[in-house]
Amino acid sequence: MTRKLTVIKLGGSILTDKSIPYKSNDEIIASIAKELKDCIDSGLIEDLIIVHGVGSFGHVPVFKHNLHLGFQHPDQLFAMSKTQHEINEFRLKLTAKFIENHLPVNLLHASSFCVQEKMKITDFFLQAVKGYISIGMIPLVGGDMLYDSKMGFSVGSGDQFMVLFAKQFSANQVIYVSDVDGVYTSDPKQNPEAKLIDTISISELGNIVENTDEAPVGDVSGAMKGKLKAILSLKDEITKGTKVILMSMTKYGNLKSILGMGTTIKHTEFVK
């Protein structure tokens, strides 16, 4: 019997405090790790890939050194090396917390198996990722600086990796985790009157993407608009029955509720 695959993106907005450089949300990370383990133990998740954002550990140095503009001068090379080192310190912090909760994660770098052209993935090698899943390990992949055949290097967003894994491995569940409950009629952090949209059809999503604000200055991942663009590219998978949701895990138990235990919590689901 084929095991079901869940691909989950833990956004930088929930793992870090984007307003403070290099500040991780340690209590939330611990809660997420424990809940993922509980979901696996209870059978709500079988096979799993975890994609993570880098938040203030990546966005701050990337903008500081203009790495988001691609390779322009040799002086950037040392800056990129230092940036990767700083991000890896955050990756290791995540890995340690997952291991502490007995999750067999395997930290992988997308820059080792993906190539981009003008910030779009054009080539990839996923045999190792697939192999690790087959023996029961959990690939852990984060936002990264990728070799770019036109730009020298460019930002590889976790949202792009979500789409890649969902398509290539025929994921059953694709879950985007943010610090907000889902998609709202406007930014709920700025407008207290904003309303949660609990269900969005693929036919509606294009218009919603067009009307969603661009990412704020200092965010290289595309923020909410970037997530919605990524989800829009999963329209064929959604039509075929892949469950795609956007939710928050700031409170323990939210994921278990979504996956079938307890009461339903606020979230947005994308349907055909």
Backbone as JSON, one array per atom type, in Angstrom:
{
  "sequence": "MTRKLTVIKLGGSILTDKSIPYKSNDEIIASIAKELKDCIDSGLIEDLIIVHGVGSFGHVPVFKHNLHLGFQHPDQLFAMSKTQHEINEFRLKLTAKFIENHLPVNLLHASSFCVQEKMKITDFFLQAVKGYISIGMIPLVGGDMLYDSKMGFSVGSGDQFMVLFAKQFSANQVIYVSDVDGVYTSDPKQNPEAKLIDTISISELGNIVENTDEAPVGDVSGAMKGKLKAILSLKDEITKGTKVILMSMTKYGNLKSILGMGTTIKHTEFVK",
  "N": [[0.85, -1.2, 0.0], [0.59, 2.19, -0.89], [2.24, 4.79, 0.79], [1.1, 7.84, 2.25], [2.08, 11.13, 1.41], [3.03, 14.05, 3.09], [3.76, 17.41, 2.59], [5.17, 20.04, 4.19], [5.39, 23.49, 4.83], [7.16, 25.5, 6.88], [6.9, 28.66, 7.63], [9.12, 31.53, 7.5], [8.06, 33.61, 8.93], [6.81, 32.55, 11.13], [8.73, 31.03, 12.37], [10.74, 32.79, 12.99], [11.36, 36.1, 14.29], [10.64, 38.48, 12.2], [11.08, 41.17, 12.42], [13.26, 41.57, 13.95], [16.62, 41.21, 13.53], [18.08, 38.02, 13.13], [16.61, 36.63, 15.13], [15.08, 34.01, 16.6], [11.97, 32.24, 17.06], [11.82, 30.54, 19.61], [10.13, 29.12, 21.43], [7.84, 28.6, 19.91], [8.95, 27.08, 17.84], [9.7, 24.8, 19.29], [7.16, 23.9, 20.06], [6.0, 23.33, 17.56], [7.68, 21.26, 16.64], [7.13, 19.25, 18.55], [4.4, 18.83, 18.0], [4.41, 17.93, 15.34], [5.71, 15.47, 15.7], [3.8, 14.2, 17.3], [1.67, 14.05, 15.48], [2.71, 12.28, 13.61], [3.07, 9.98, 15.19], [0.42, 9.39, 15.77], [-0.57, 8.67, 13.35], [-1.58, 10.55, 11.62], [0.12, 11.81, 9.94], [2.11, 10.31, 7.5], [4.52, 9.72, 5.48], [6.9, 12.42, 5.28], [7.97, 15.66, 4.26], [9.79, 18.43, 5.28], [9.81, 21.8, 4.7], [11.47, 24.82, 5.25], [11.27, 28.31, 6.05], [13.63, 31.06, 6.23], [13.45, 33.5, 7.37], [14.37, 36.27, 9.4], [17.0, 35.51, 9.56], [17.94, 35.14, 7.04], [16.86, 37.07, 5.22], [17.79, 39.59, 6.07], [20.76, 39.68, 5.78], [20.87, 39.07, 3.03], [19.65, 41.24, 1.71], [21.31, 43.24, 2.67], [23.74, 42.79, 1.38], [22.99, 42.84, -1.24], [22.42, 40.42, -2.48], [20.15, 39.39, -3.58], [19.98, 40.45, -6.06], [21.57, 39.02, -7.7], [24.77, 37.77, -8.96], [27.16, 40.23, -9.02], [29.64, 41.29, -8.43], [32.92, 40.24, -7.39], [33.31, 40.73, -4.66], [30.96, 40.04, -3.47], [31.02, 37.32, -3.06], [32.33, 36.42, -0.71], [30.57, 37.6, 1.06], [28.26, 36.15, 0.5], [29.06, 33.63, 1.3], [29.38, 34.05, 4.05], [26.76, 34.72, 4.69], [25.43, 32.29, 4.12], [26.6, 30.75, 6.12], [25.56, 31.96, 8.43], [22.83, 31.44, 8.08], [22.92, 28.68, 8.16], [23.5, 28.24, 10.83], [21.04, 28.78, 11.93], [19.55, 26.75, 10.69], [20.7, 24.51, 11.93], [19.86, 24.93, 14.53], [17.11, 24.5, 14.24], [17.2, 21.82, 13.41], [18.29, 20.58, 15.69], [16.2, 20.9, 17.53], [14.16, 19.39, 16.32], [15.35, 16.84, 16.37], [15.56, 16.51, 19.12], [12.92, 16.0, 19.65], [12.65, 13.51, 18.64], [12.38, 13.26, 15.86], [13.35, 12.0, 12.81], [15.08, 13.82, 11.09], [16.72, 14.88, 8.07], [19.02, 17.09, 7.2], [19.1, 18.92, 4.3], [20.51, 20.72, 1.54], [19.08, 22.83, -0.77], [20.57, 24.1, -2.7], [22.34, 22.22, -3.5], [21.02, 20.49, -5.14], [19.36, 21.79, -6.92], [18.97, 24.01, -9.73], [18.69, 27.3, -10.99], [17.16, 29.6, -13.37], [17.04, 32.87, -13.92], [15.71, 33.11, -11.44], [13.9, 31.02, -11.46], [13.29, 27.59, -11.02], [15.0, 25.34, -12.99], [16.35, 22.99, -13.33], [16.91, 19.9, -11.62], [17.76, 17.42, -9.15], [16.45, 14.8, -7.63], [16.69, 12.25, -6.61], [18.03, 11.41, -4.28], [16.56, 12.69, -2.28], [14.07, 11.44, -2.58], [14.88, 8.83, -1.99], [15.65, 8.98, 0.72], [13.16, 9.51, 1.88], [11.92, 7.1, 1.36], [13.08, 5.32, 3.13], [12.2, 6.18, 5.52], [13.15, 8.58, 6.58], [13.06, 12.15, 7.24], [13.27, 14.59, 5.03], [14.71, 17.78, 5.4], [14.49, 20.89, 4.25], [15.48, 24.14, 3.36], [14.9, 27.66, 2.54], [17.19, 29.05, 0.18], [20.3, 30.11, -1.37], [20.65, 29.75, -4.73], [22.55, 28.34, -7.46], [22.43, 30.2, -10.43], [21.81, 30.15, -13.8], [21.73, 32.42, -15.39], [21.95, 34.64, -13.7], [24.07, 34.14, -12.06], [23.88, 33.66, -9.22], [20.87, 33.22, -7.29], [17.97, 33.94, -5.26], [16.42, 31.18, -3.81], [13.29, 30.33, -3.05], [11.48, 28.86, -0.31], [8.83, 28.4, -0.92], [8.87, 27.79, -3.61], [10.21, 25.36, -3.55], [8.34, 23.82, -2.25], [6.34, 23.52, -4.22], [7.82, 22.14, -6.15], [8.41, 19.68, -4.81], [5.81, 18.79, -4.23], [4.73, 18.36, -6.78], [6.58, 16.56, -8.01], [6.62, 14.36, -6.33], [4.0, 13.67, -6.0], [2.35, 14.62, -3.8], [0.06, 14.12, -1.09], [-0.91, 15.88, 0.81], [-0.44, 19.32, 1.15], [0.88, 21.74, 3.02], [0.94, 25.0, 4.11], [2.42, 26.86, 6.54], [1.98, 29.68, 8.48], [2.24, 32.84, 10.28], [-0.26, 33.78, 10.47], [-3.8, 33.02, 10.34], [-4.7, 32.27, 7.84], [-5.73, 33.15, 4.52], [-6.68, 36.47, 4.17], [-9.12, 39.1, 3.62], [-7.8, 41.47, 3.59], [-4.67, 42.74, 4.87], [-4.44, 41.32, 7.98], [-2.87, 42.2, 10.05], [-2.68, 44.85, 9.76], [-5.24, 45.76, 9.37], [-7.9, 45.53, 11.4], [-10.44, 44.82, 10.68], [-10.31, 42.99, 8.72], [-11.31, 40.03, 6.98], [-11.29, 36.5, 7.33], [-10.77, 34.24, 4.68], [-12.16, 31.28, 4.17], [-12.31, 29.27, 2.24], [-10.95, 28.9, -0.96], [-11.31, 28.82, -4.39], [-9.58, 27.45, -7.23], [-10.2, 28.86, -9.54], [-10.81, 31.34, -8.53], [-8.48, 32.15, -7.38], [-6.49, 33.4, -8.97], [-7.37, 36.08, -9.31], [-7.29, 36.91, -6.66], [-4.57, 36.77, -6.11], [-3.66, 38.83, -7.79], [-4.71, 41.01, -6.46], [-3.43, 41.06, -4.08], [-1.11, 42.54, -1.87], [2.29, 43.38, -2.71], [5.37, 41.88, -1.46], [6.71, 43.27, 1.58], [9.38, 45.71, 1.89], [12.52, 44.27, 2.44], [11.85, 41.64, 2.54], [12.59, 38.8, 0.91], [11.29, 36.61, -0.02], [8.76, 36.86, -1.02], [6.55, 36.93, 0.58], [3.06, 36.78, 1.54], [1.93, 37.01, -1.01], [3.78, 35.65, -2.57], [3.43, 33.03, -1.63], [0.79, 32.53, -2.47], [1.05, 32.68, -5.24], [2.66, 30.45, -5.65], [0.92, 28.42, -4.81], [-1.07, 28.72, -6.74], [0.19, 27.61, -8.93], [-0.13, 24.98, -8.41], [-2.51, 24.09, -9.38], [-3.34, 21.94, -11.03], [-2.73, 19.75, -9.43], [-4.39, 20.23, -7.24], [-6.88, 20.0, -8.47], [-6.84, 17.29, -8.97], [-7.13, 16.29, -6.47], [-5.32, 16.77, -4.39], [-4.78, 17.91, -1.13], [-4.6, 21.2, -0.16], [-3.61, 23.61, 2.04], [-3.54, 26.65, 4.02], [-2.34, 27.82, 7.02], [-2.04, 28.55, 10.59], [0.41, 27.77, 13.1], [0.8, 28.77, 15.61], [-0.39, 28.08, 17.93], [-0.39, 25.18, 19.9], [-1.75, 22.14, 18.7], [-3.23, 22.98, 16.56], [-2.51, 21.86, 14.03], [-3.11, 19.14, 14.37], [-5.86, 19.33, 14.63], [-6.6, 20.23, 12.08], [-5.82, 18.03, 10.54], [-7.56, 16.09, 11.31], [-8.24, 15.56, 14.01], [-9.91, 16.5, 16.96], [-11.43, 19.8, 17.28], [-12.38, 21.85, 14.46], [-10.17, 24.33, 13.28], [-9.44, 27.78, 12.48], [-8.58, 28.36, 9.11], [-7.35, 28.42, 5.69], [-8.5, 26.75, 2.88], [-7.64, 25.45, -0.3], [-9.41, 24.79, -3.19], [-10.75, 22.84, -5.98]],
  "CA": [[0.0, 0.0, 0.0], [1.38, 3.41, -1.0], [2.14, 5.68, 1.93], [0.72, 9.2, 1.9], [3.13, 12.12, 1.66], [2.71, 15.42, 3.47], [4.83, 18.4, 2.45], [4.77, 21.17, 5.03], [6.29, 24.65, 4.81], [7.16, 26.31, 8.09], [7.33, 29.96, 7.14], [10.03, 32.33, 8.3], [7.3, 34.53, 9.78], [6.44, 31.87, 12.37], [9.94, 30.48, 12.99], [11.59, 33.89, 13.43], [10.77, 37.44, 14.39], [11.21, 39.17, 11.04], [11.38, 42.57, 12.74], [14.51, 41.61, 14.71], [17.61, 40.36, 12.85], [18.63, 36.82, 13.77], [15.83, 36.3, 16.33], [14.21, 32.86, 16.37], [10.85, 32.06, 17.99], [12.2, 29.23, 20.14], [9.01, 28.41, 22.03], [6.97, 28.12, 18.82], [9.68, 26.0, 17.17], [9.58, 23.62, 20.15], [5.77, 23.44, 19.98], [5.8, 22.75, 16.23], [8.4, 19.98, 16.6], [6.37, 18.28, 19.34], [3.13, 18.51, 17.34], [4.71, 17.1, 14.18], [5.96, 14.13, 16.22], [2.51, 13.65, 17.74], [0.89, 13.73, 14.28], [3.29, 11.07, 13.02], [2.79, 8.85, 16.08], [-1.01, 9.08, 15.73], [-0.93, 8.24, 12.0], [-2.13, 11.65, 10.82], [1.15, 12.03, 8.92], [2.91, 9.12, 7.23], [5.8, 10.27, 5.01], [6.92, 13.87, 5.5], [9.06, 16.57, 3.9], [9.66, 19.73, 5.93], [10.47, 22.94, 4.08], [11.42, 25.92, 6.22], [11.75, 29.64, 5.7], [14.78, 31.48, 7.04], [13.08, 34.72, 8.07], [15.35, 37.34, 9.6], [18.35, 34.99, 9.44], [18.34, 35.21, 5.64], [16.45, 38.27, 4.5], [18.61, 40.74, 6.46], [22.05, 39.73, 5.06], [20.68, 39.04, 1.57], [19.44, 42.62, 1.27], [22.49, 44.05, 3.03], [24.8, 42.59, 0.39], [22.36, 42.83, -2.57], [22.51, 39.09, -3.08], [18.9, 39.12, -4.31], [20.14, 40.98, -7.42], [22.45, 38.14, -8.44], [26.21, 38.01, -8.88], [27.56, 41.46, -9.68], [31.03, 41.63, -8.14], [33.56, 39.21, -6.56], [33.18, 41.02, -3.23], [29.75, 39.39, -2.96], [31.23, 35.9, -2.81], [32.57, 36.25, 0.72], [29.32, 37.97, 1.73], [27.32, 35.04, 0.38], [29.57, 32.56, 2.16], [29.05, 34.42, 5.44], [25.3, 34.62, 4.81], [25.1, 30.87, 4.2], [27.03, 30.29, 7.44], [24.59, 32.45, 9.42], [21.59, 30.69, 7.89], [23.14, 27.31, 8.61], [23.38, 28.23, 12.28], [19.6, 28.67, 12.19], [19.14, 25.39, 10.28], [21.14, 23.58, 12.96], [18.98, 25.13, 15.67], [15.88, 23.78, 13.93], [17.51, 20.39, 13.4], [18.46, 20.14, 17.08], [14.89, 20.81, 18.18], [13.46, 18.24, 15.75], [15.98, 15.63, 16.89], [15.15, 16.43, 20.53], [11.57, 15.43, 19.66], [12.75, 12.19, 18.0], [12.04, 13.3, 14.44], [14.58, 11.66, 12.08], [15.26, 14.75, 9.97], [18.0, 14.89, 7.36], [19.19, 18.44, 6.69], [19.57, 18.95, 2.92], [20.58, 22.06, 0.97], [18.54, 22.87, -2.13], [21.62, 24.56, -3.61], [23.09, 21.04, -3.95], [20.27, 19.68, -6.1], [18.51, 22.62, -7.78], [19.57, 25.1, -10.49], [17.67, 28.25, -11.44], [17.42, 30.55, -14.43], [16.26, 34.06, -13.59], [14.94, 32.85, -10.22], [12.96, 29.92, -11.65], [13.98, 26.31, -11.03], [15.02, 24.74, -14.33], [16.96, 21.66, -13.29], [16.95, 19.39, -10.25], [18.07, 16.0, -8.97], [15.72, 14.48, -6.4], [16.76, 10.83, -6.29], [18.42, 11.25, -2.89], [15.41, 13.09, -1.45], [13.11, 10.33, -2.68], [15.43, 7.68, -1.31], [15.56, 9.17, 2.16], [11.76, 9.34, 2.27], [11.56, 5.68, 1.25], [13.56, 4.57, 4.29], [11.58, 6.71, 6.73], [13.71, 9.83, 7.07], [12.31, 13.36, 6.93], [14.1, 15.64, 4.45], [14.5, 19.13, 5.92], [15.06, 21.75, 3.2], [15.09, 25.52, 3.59], [15.22, 28.68, 1.56], [18.62, 28.93, -0.11], [20.84, 30.81, -2.54], [20.9, 28.73, -5.73], [23.26, 28.72, -8.68], [21.5, 30.67, -11.45], [22.55, 30.14, -15.07], [21.74, 33.76, -15.96], [22.28, 35.67, -12.7], [25.19, 33.7, -11.23], [23.14, 33.05, -8.12], [19.62, 33.91, -7.0], [17.23, 33.43, -4.1], [15.5, 30.06, -3.99], [12.3, 30.41, -1.98], [10.87, 27.62, 0.15], [7.55, 28.21, -1.6], [9.18, 27.11, -4.87], [10.55, 23.96, -3.24], [7.06, 23.16, -1.94], [5.72, 23.17, -5.49], [8.65, 21.1, -6.76], [8.21, 18.4, -4.12], [4.41, 18.37, -4.38], [4.53, 17.86, -8.14], [7.45, 15.43, -8.35], [6.34, 13.21, -5.47], [2.54, 13.48, -5.92], [1.99, 14.78, -2.39], [-1.35, 14.06, -0.74], [-1.22, 17.07, 1.59], [0.52, 20.4, 1.04], [0.46, 22.62, 4.12], [1.73, 26.2, 4.31], [2.24, 27.35, 7.91], [2.38, 31.08, 8.62], [1.88, 33.4, 11.58], [-1.67, 34.18, 10.41], [-4.66, 31.84, 10.23], [-4.99, 31.92, 6.46], [-5.8, 34.29, 3.61], [-7.68, 37.44, 4.59], [-9.54, 40.08, 2.62], [-6.71, 42.45, 3.6], [-3.67, 42.35, 5.86], [-5.05, 41.38, 9.31], [-1.97, 42.89, 10.98], [-2.88, 46.28, 9.55], [-6.67, 46.06, 9.35], [-8.63, 44.64, 12.31], [-11.72, 44.45, 10.06], [-10.05, 41.99, 7.67], [-12.06, 38.78, 7.16], [-10.64, 35.28, 6.86], [-11.42, 33.52, 3.57], [-11.9, 29.89, 4.58], [-12.18, 28.42, 1.07], [-10.65, 29.61, -2.2], [-11.23, 27.93, -5.55], [-8.51, 27.78, -8.16], [-10.69, 29.87, -10.48], [-10.8, 32.64, -7.83], [-7.17, 32.46, -6.81], [-5.76, 34.34, -9.81], [-7.78, 37.45, -8.98], [-6.82, 37.21, -5.31], [-3.13, 37.04, -6.23], [-3.5, 40.16, -8.38], [-5.12, 42.04, -5.52], [-2.65, 40.94, -2.85], [0.03, 43.45, -1.87], [3.62, 42.81, -2.86], [6.1, 41.7, -0.21], [7.31, 44.5, 2.09], [10.83, 45.86, 1.73], [13.23, 43.45, 3.42], [11.39, 40.26, 2.44], [12.99, 38.33, -0.42], [10.57, 35.37, -0.34], [7.48, 37.16, -1.65], [5.51, 37.0, 1.61], [1.81, 36.09, 1.23], [1.73, 36.95, -2.47], [4.63, 34.58, -3.07], [2.78, 31.76, -1.31], [-0.39, 32.35, -3.31], [1.52, 32.38, -6.6], [3.1, 29.06, -5.63], [-0.28, 27.58, -4.73], [-1.74, 28.79, -8.04], [0.86, 26.69, -9.85], [-0.53, 23.63, -8.03], [-3.91, 23.93, -9.74], [-3.6, 20.59, -11.54], [-2.7, 18.83, -8.29], [-5.61, 20.46, -6.46], [-7.97, 19.43, -9.26], [-6.77, 15.84, -8.84], [-7.47, 15.89, -5.11], [-4.33, 17.11, -3.37], [-5.28, 18.86, -0.13], [-3.67, 22.32, -0.01], [-4.15, 24.54, 3.03], [-2.69, 27.66, 4.62], [-2.8, 27.86, 8.41], [-1.07, 28.97, 11.61], [0.72, 26.81, 14.17], [1.23, 29.5, 16.79], [-0.97, 27.37, 19.08], [-0.28, 23.72, 19.81], [-3.01, 21.45, 18.44], [-3.86, 23.43, 15.32], [-2.27, 20.92, 12.95], [-3.88, 17.92, 14.65], [-7.25, 19.62, 14.32], [-6.71, 20.28, 10.62], [-5.63, 16.71, 9.96], [-8.62, 15.15, 11.63], [-8.48, 15.32, 15.42], [-10.38, 17.67, 17.69], [-12.32, 20.73, 16.59], [-11.81, 22.54, 13.31], [-9.65, 25.66, 13.59], [-9.43, 28.69, 11.34], [-7.56, 28.12, 8.09], [-7.84, 28.58, 4.31], [-8.26, 25.59, 2.04], [-7.71, 25.74, -1.73], [-10.18, 23.69, -3.78], [-10.87, 22.93, -7.44]],
  "C": [[0.88, 1.25, 0.0], [1.15, 4.31, 0.21], [1.84, 7.11, 1.44], [1.82, 10.17, 2.31], [2.53, 13.48, 2.01], [3.94, 16.29, 3.27], [4.39, 19.64, 3.2], [5.83, 22.26, 4.98], [6.1, 25.43, 6.1], [7.76, 27.66, 7.73], [8.27, 30.68, 8.08], [9.31, 33.26, 9.26], [6.89, 33.89, 11.1], [7.67, 31.33, 13.1], [10.85, 31.57, 13.55], [10.75, 35.14, 13.63], [11.4, 38.26, 13.28], [11.58, 40.62, 11.32], [12.7, 42.71, 13.5], [15.52, 40.68, 14.04], [18.09, 39.2, 13.73], [17.93, 36.45, 15.09], [14.87, 35.17, 16.0], [13.12, 32.8, 17.43], [10.97, 30.67, 18.61], [11.03, 28.45, 20.72], [8.08, 27.84, 20.96], [7.65, 26.97, 18.08], [9.55, 24.71, 17.97], [8.17, 23.03, 20.07], [5.49, 22.75, 18.65], [6.46, 21.37, 16.15], [7.62, 18.91, 17.36], [5.08, 17.87, 18.62], [3.35, 17.66, 16.09], [4.96, 15.65, 14.62], [4.66, 13.46, 16.64], [1.65, 13.24, 16.54], [1.4, 12.47, 13.6], [2.93, 9.85, 13.87], [1.32, 8.43, 16.03], [-1.49, 8.68, 14.34], [-1.55, 9.32, 11.13], [-1.16, 12.06, 9.72], [1.91, 10.73, 8.76], [4.3, 9.57, 6.78], [5.74, 11.79, 5.04], [8.17, 14.51, 4.91], [8.78, 17.89, 4.61], [10.47, 20.75, 5.14], [10.39, 24.1, 5.07], [11.89, 27.23, 5.61], [12.91, 30.01, 6.59], [14.55, 32.82, 7.72], [14.21, 35.72, 8.18], [16.79, 36.83, 9.55], [18.86, 35.08, 8.0], [18.05, 36.52, 4.97], [17.36, 39.47, 4.81], [19.95, 40.75, 5.72], [21.91, 39.71, 3.55], [20.48, 40.44, 1.03], [20.67, 43.49, 1.56], [23.55, 43.98, 1.96], [24.27, 42.51, -1.05], [22.46, 41.47, -3.27], [21.28, 38.75, -3.89], [18.97, 39.62, -5.75], [21.03, 40.09, -8.29], [23.91, 38.55, -8.32], [26.57, 39.25, -9.7], [29.04, 41.79, -9.51], [31.64, 40.56, -7.24], [33.46, 39.45, -5.06], [31.95, 40.34, -2.62], [29.98, 37.95, -2.54], [31.47, 35.63, -1.33], [31.3, 36.58, 1.51], [28.32, 36.82, 1.66], [27.77, 33.87, 1.25], [29.21, 32.83, 3.62], [27.55, 34.31, 5.68], [24.86, 33.17, 4.95], [25.47, 30.31, 5.57], [26.01, 30.7, 8.51], [23.26, 31.7, 9.31], [21.74, 29.26, 8.37], [23.11, 27.19, 10.13], [21.9, 28.11, 12.69], [19.09, 27.28, 11.82], [19.51, 24.38, 11.37], [20.3, 23.71, 14.23], [17.66, 24.4, 15.46], [16.11, 22.27, 14.02], [17.63, 19.84, 14.81], [17.11, 19.97, 17.78], [14.08, 19.64, 17.63], [14.03, 16.93, 16.29], [15.61, 15.43, 18.36], [13.77, 15.8, 20.67], [11.5, 14.11, 18.87], [12.18, 12.16, 16.58], [13.32, 13.05, 13.65], [14.8, 12.54, 10.85], [16.64, 14.59, 9.36], [18.12, 16.26, 6.69], [19.83, 18.41, 5.31], [19.57, 20.39, 2.42], [20.1, 22.03, -0.47], [19.58, 23.31, -3.14], [22.47, 23.4, -4.12], [22.33, 20.23, -5.0], [19.31, 20.47, -6.99], [19.33, 23.7, -8.47], [18.44, 25.99, -10.98], [18.13, 29.0, -12.69], [16.47, 31.72, -14.22], [15.23, 33.77, -12.5], [13.85, 31.8, -10.39], [13.73, 28.61, -11.76], [13.86, 25.67, -12.41], [15.6, 23.34, -14.35], [17.06, 21.2, -11.84], [17.25, 17.9, -10.27], [17.51, 15.59, -7.62], [15.81, 13.02, -5.98], [17.11, 10.61, -4.82], [17.27, 11.61, -1.95], [14.38, 11.97, -1.41], [13.59, 9.11, -1.9], [15.34, 7.8, 0.19], [14.12, 9.01, 2.66], [11.41, 7.86, 2.32], [12.03, 4.85, 2.44], [13.07, 5.16, 5.61], [12.2, 7.96, 7.3], [12.86, 11.01, 6.61], [13.27, 14.39, 6.35], [13.71, 17.01, 5.02], [15.25, 20.08, 4.99], [14.58, 23.18, 3.42], [15.37, 26.43, 2.42], [16.73, 28.77, 1.4], [19.0, 29.88, -1.24], [21.26, 29.74, -3.53], [21.78, 29.25, -6.86], [22.22, 29.07, -9.74], [22.27, 30.84, -12.75], [22.6, 31.5, -15.75], [22.26, 34.81, -14.99], [23.51, 35.32, -11.87], [24.7, 32.99, -9.99], [21.87, 33.84, -7.9], [18.93, 33.23, -5.84], [16.32, 32.28, -4.52], [14.55, 30.02, -2.82], [11.78, 29.04, -1.6], [9.55, 27.35, -0.52], [7.76, 27.5, -2.94], [9.49, 25.63, -4.63], [9.29, 23.17, -2.89], [6.39, 22.66, -3.22], [6.48, 22.03, -6.15], [8.38, 19.73, -6.13], [6.79, 17.89, -4.31], [4.17, 17.74, -5.74], [5.31, 16.58, -8.4], [7.13, 14.18, -7.54], [4.85, 12.95, -5.25], [2.06, 13.53, -4.46], [0.48, 14.71, -2.19], [-1.81, 15.31, -0.01], [-0.09, 18.08, 1.46], [0.06, 21.49, 2.02], [1.44, 23.78, 4.27], [1.41, 26.75, 5.7], [2.82, 28.76, 8.03], [2.06, 31.55, 10.04], [0.47, 33.97, 11.58], [-2.51, 32.95, 10.07], [-4.93, 31.4, 8.81], [-4.95, 33.16, 5.6], [-6.96, 35.18, 4.05], [-8.03, 38.39, 3.45], [-8.58, 41.25, 2.53], [-5.76, 42.02, 4.71], [-4.25, 42.45, 7.27], [-4.17, 42.08, 10.35], [-2.15, 44.4, 10.9], [-4.35, 46.68, 9.67], [-7.45, 45.09, 10.23], [-9.98, 44.18, 11.76], [-11.54, 43.38, 8.97], [-10.76, 40.68, 8.0], [-11.28, 37.6, 6.6], [-11.45, 34.67, 5.73], [-11.14, 32.04, 3.8], [-11.75, 28.93, 3.41], [-11.94, 29.28, -0.17], [-10.54, 28.6, -3.33], [-10.1, 28.39, -6.46], [-8.94, 28.87, -9.13], [-10.69, 31.27, -9.85], [-9.4, 33.1, -7.48], [-6.39, 33.47, -7.64], [-6.08, 35.79, -9.49], [-7.29, 37.86, -7.6], [-5.33, 37.52, -5.32], [-2.9, 38.44, -6.76], [-3.79, 41.27, -7.39], [-4.4, 41.96, -4.18], [-1.42, 41.82, -2.95], [1.33, 42.7, -2.07], [4.29, 42.68, -1.5], [6.68, 43.03, 0.26], [8.81, 44.53, 1.85], [11.51, 45.04, 2.83], [12.8, 42.0, 3.41], [11.68, 39.78, 1.03], [12.18, 37.11, -0.88], [9.23, 35.62, -1.03], [6.31, 37.24, -0.7], [4.24, 36.27, 1.17], [1.59, 35.98, -0.28], [2.56, 35.83, -3.08], [4.02, 33.21, -2.81], [1.6, 31.5, -2.24], [-0.01, 32.06, -4.76], [1.96, 30.92, -6.68], [1.91, 28.11, -5.62], [-1.03, 27.57, -6.06], [-1.11, 27.82, -9.03], [0.57, 25.23, -9.52], [-1.97, 23.31, -8.45], [-4.24, 22.54, -10.25], [-3.65, 19.58, -10.4], [-3.96, 18.99, -7.44], [-6.82, 19.85, -7.16], [-8.02, 17.9, -9.11], [-7.01, 15.35, -7.41], [-6.44, 16.15, -4.04], [-4.91, 18.16, -2.43], [-4.23, 19.95, 0.07], [-4.3, 23.33, 0.95], [-3.08, 25.52, 3.49], [-3.22, 27.9, 6.02], [-1.71, 28.43, 9.31], [-0.81, 27.81, 12.57], [1.28, 27.54, 15.38], [0.69, 28.87, 18.06], [-0.84, 25.87, 18.85], [-1.67, 23.11, 19.61], [-3.67, 21.85, 17.15], [-3.71, 22.41, 14.19], [-3.07, 19.63, 13.15], [-5.36, 18.14, 14.36], [-7.49, 19.61, 12.82], [-6.68, 18.88, 10.02], [-6.62, 15.66, 10.46], [-8.88, 14.85, 13.08], [-8.95, 16.62, 16.09], [-11.3, 18.55, 16.86], [-11.6, 21.4, 15.43], [-11.35, 23.94, 13.73], [-9.63, 26.5, 12.32], [-8.28, 28.35, 10.4], [-8.17, 28.45, 6.73], [-7.5, 27.31, 3.54], [-8.5, 25.96, 0.58], [-8.33, 24.54, -2.44], [-10.32, 23.9, -5.29], [-12.07, 23.77, -7.86]]
}
